[in-house]
Amino acid sequence: MVLKLYGNPMSTCTKRVAMVLKEKNVPFEFVVIDFAKSEHKSPAYLEKQPFGQVPYIDDDGFILFESRAIARYIAIKYHDQGATLLPAYGDLQGLGRFEQGASIEAGTFDVYAGAIAFEKLFKPMRGLQTDDTKLEYFTTTLDAKLDGYEAVLSKQKYIGGDIFTLADLFHLPYGALLPKAGYNYLQDTAKRPHLARWWKEISSRPTWEAVKDNVEA
């Protein structure tokens, strides 16, 4: 049975999982969840994903949600095909650096980049007013924290070590929205050359190009 990805084509987290599937050359069926029809809040959907969010996968009856958890599952299950995405199992230092990078993304980047996208892009789409005070806090905080990224990336090629991993990939959906919100933190070669070098490389991967505008199997 082919793996099924349930999500929305424009969802950042759905794109995150779709990119991992493409990196690992895993065939999948994409089942579109229509937000306009509130399909993600239906009783049938909530049986699979009790928080009413996207995405989740059905891998021959095994249901899993949360995009980062799905990404790790796919990378481990299909470790012998496609891009590596994780350090070797026995490489404790490599795994430690990877988990450090993954924690940086979740706790230092996503929380602020996601909030910026919500205030600047998603709220207006829903007819809501941007909270300028919150936006100022999120933007200035992220800008300051990216100095840490510059320091890390001055010593290693990727955020999780010297190989491209899920820790880098996790940044792409919200990082790609920052310029659309009017912020070019990740492209500023004068201010943070190592960060800009890293971002240019990871955002140019063919798998991201394939899913960034619309997810398709």
QUISUL-V982186 format. One line per field, one symbol per residue. phi: phi as a letter, one per 20 degrees, with the letter a starting at -180 (. if undefined). burial: b if it has 16 or more other ideal C-beta (glycine too) atoms within 10 Angstrom, else e. Layout:
BEGIN
phi=???
burial=???
END
This chain:
BEGIN
phi=.ffddeadgdfffffgffffgffelefbdedfdeffelffdfgffffecfemcddbccdlneebcmgfffgfgffffdfebmffmcffgeeffffffffffffgffeddgfefffffffedfggfemdefefffffffffffgfffffggffffdbfcfdpdcfcggfggfffeffefffeocdgedfffecfffffffffffefgffgfdfeaecf
burial=eebbbbbbeebbbbbbbbbbbbbbebebebeebeeeeebbeeeebeeebeeebbbbbbbeeeebbbbbebbbbbbeebeeebbebbbeeeeeebbebbeebbebbeebbbebbbbbbbbbeeeeeeeeeeeeeebeebbeebeebbeebbebbeeeebbbbebbbbbbbbbbbbbbbbeebebebbebeeebebbbebbeebbebebbeebbeebee
END
